[in-house]
Amino acid sequence: MIRRIWTLLPRKLRREALFGAMAALAPRIDRPEPDGQGVLAVAGYFSAATGLGAATRRLAAGLREAGLAPHEADL
């Protein structure tokens, strides 16, 4: 009977209910917040003239604008 009721629910609602229940039951990871110290590296195709290269360059530029100093590694 429970299965019949479950299958009568719309698929989207069943999916949301299932993922919501699993998220509520999943254990939370207990780890300390990052202290902001250390090196930030961005590796990518910086010299590529493709969208991948443009995305890598924009990511590094965004990090610099945010006040970070990423090290760039061109692949």
Backbone hydrogen bonds in HBPLUS format (Angstrom, degrees):
<---DONOR---> <-ACCEPTOR-->    atom                        ^
c    i                          cat <-CA-CA->   ^        H-A-AA   ^      H-
h    n   atom  resd res      DA  || num        DHA   H-A  angle D-A-AA Bond
n    s   type  num  typ     dist DA aas  dist angle  dist       angle   num
A0005-ILE N   A0001-MET O   3.07 MM   4  6.40 159.3  2.11 150.3 154.9     1
A0006-TRP N   A0002-ILE O   2.88 MM   4  6.11 160.2  1.92 150.1 156.3     2
A0007-THR N   A0003-ARG O   2.92 MM   4  6.16 159.1  1.96 151.3 156.1     3
A0008-LEU N   A0004-ARG O   3.10 MM   4  6.28 130.6  2.36 138.0 150.6     4
A0008-LEU N   A0005-ILE O   3.16 MM   3  5.13 134.4  2.37  95.1 107.9     5
A0009-LEU N   A0006-TRP O   3.19 MM   3  5.51 146.8  2.31 104.1 113.2     6
A0014-ARG N   A0010-PRO O   2.99 MM   4  6.32 158.9  2.03 157.4 164.1     7
A0015-ARG N   A0011-ARG O   2.92 MM   4  6.15 159.4  1.96 152.5 158.0     8
A0016-GLU N   A0012-LYS O   2.97 MM   4  6.20 164.6  1.99 150.7 154.5     9
A0017-ALA N   A0013-LEU O   2.91 MM   4  6.05 158.2  1.96 147.4 153.7    10
A0018-LEU N   A0014-ARG O   2.89 MM   4  6.04 160.1  1.93 149.1 154.7    11
A0019-PHE N   A0015-ARG O   2.93 MM   4  6.12 174.3  1.94 157.5 158.9    12
A0020-GLY N   A0016-GLU O   2.87 MM   4  5.82 152.8  1.95 141.0 149.6    13
A0021-ALA N   A0017-ALA O   2.94 MM   4  6.02 157.6  1.99 144.3 150.1    14
A0022-MET N   A0018-LEU O   2.99 MM   4  6.20 161.2  2.02 149.5 154.8    15
A0023-ALA N   A0019-PHE O   2.94 MM   4  6.05 154.9  2.01 143.8 150.6    16
A0024-ALA N   A0020-GLY O   3.03 MM   4  6.22 149.5  2.13 141.7 149.8    17
A0025-LEU N   A0021-ALA O   3.00 MM   4  6.22 144.1  2.14 144.2 153.9    18
A0026-ALA N   A0022-MET O   2.91 MM   4  5.90 132.3  2.14 143.9 155.2    19
A0071-HIS N   A0040-LEU O   2.77 MM  31  6.20 161.0  1.80 156.7 160.8    20
A0042-VAL N   A0071-HIS O   2.77 MM  29  6.09 164.0  1.79 172.2 175.2    21
A0073-ALA N   A0042-VAL O   2.86 MM  31  6.11 160.7  1.90 155.5 155.1    22
A0044-GLY N   A0073-ALA O   2.97 MM  29  6.40 157.9  2.02 164.9 169.8    23
A0075-LEU N   A0044-GLY O   2.80 MM  31  5.39 154.9  1.86 134.3 139.4    24
A0048-ALA N   A0045-TYR O   3.23 MM   3  5.34 157.1  2.28 104.5 111.5    25
A0054-ALA N   A0050-THR O   3.03 MM   4  6.37 159.6  2.07 149.3 155.2    26
A0055-ALA N   A0051-GLY O   2.88 MM   4  6.01 156.4  1.94 144.3 150.5    27
A0056-THR N   A0052-LEU O   3.06 MM   4  6.25 154.7  2.13 142.3 149.0    28
A0057-ARG N   A0053-GLY O   2.96 MM   4  6.21 163.6  1.99 152.2 156.4    29
A0058-ARG N   A0054-ALA O   2.90 MM   4  6.08 156.3  1.96 147.7 154.6    30
A0059-LEU N   A0055-ALA O   2.91 MM   4  6.07 152.5  1.99 145.0 152.4    31
A0060-ALA N   A0056-THR O   3.08 MM   4  6.35 166.0  2.10 151.9 154.5    32
A0061-ALA N   A0057-ARG O   2.94 MM   4  6.12 157.3  1.99 145.8 152.7    33
A0062-GLY N   A0058-ARG O   2.85 MM   4  5.99 156.0  1.91 146.6 153.0    34
A0063-LEU N   A0059-LEU O   3.02 MM   4  6.29 153.8  2.09 148.9 155.7    35
A0064-ARG N   A0060-ALA O   3.00 MM   4  6.27 154.7  2.06 146.7 153.7    36
A0065-GLU N   A0061-ALA O   2.90 MM   4  6.16 156.3  1.96 149.1 155.7    37
A0066-ALA N   A0062-GLY O   3.02 MM   4  6.21 134.8  2.23 137.0 148.8    38
A0068-LEU N   A0063-LEU O   3.01 MM   5  5.47 155.8  2.07 158.4 152.2    39
A0067-GLY N   A0064-ARG O   2.98 MM   3  5.22 158.0  2.03 108.9 114.1    40
